[in-house]
């Protein structure tokens, strides 16, 4: 089951490096403004977007597999139909590199099958919640 308790969500805020899949270069879009909020609150944001070389002053990567640095949490700003493949990539990365501990699907994004796969792989999982809203409320 995806994480829903405040205490469990609060525990995810201990992450240091967050890969943001679908990070946007367009101010005003949630996929830009939420990662910018993360940066302002001390998180290292690693944008994953194959259409940009740089977002928010950080190198943007084509995929999770291309990211060189360690990732603590994968934050997803892509449609629910794409979430399963992204979760599978996070699981593969966790298996291969041992660095991804959690996946967070933003508000309006959910995939119960992907949640079950992530949890079976030992990853914490949040869906249909905004990181910024939850962080502002709980941190």
Secondary structure, 3 states (H helix, E strand, C coil): CCCCCHHHHHHHCCCCEEEEECCCCCCCCHHHHHHHHHHHCCCEEEEECCCCCEECCEECECCHHHCCCCCCEEEECCCHHHHHHHHHHHHHHHHHHCCCCEEEECCCCCCHHHHHHHHHCCCEEECCCCHHHHHHHHC
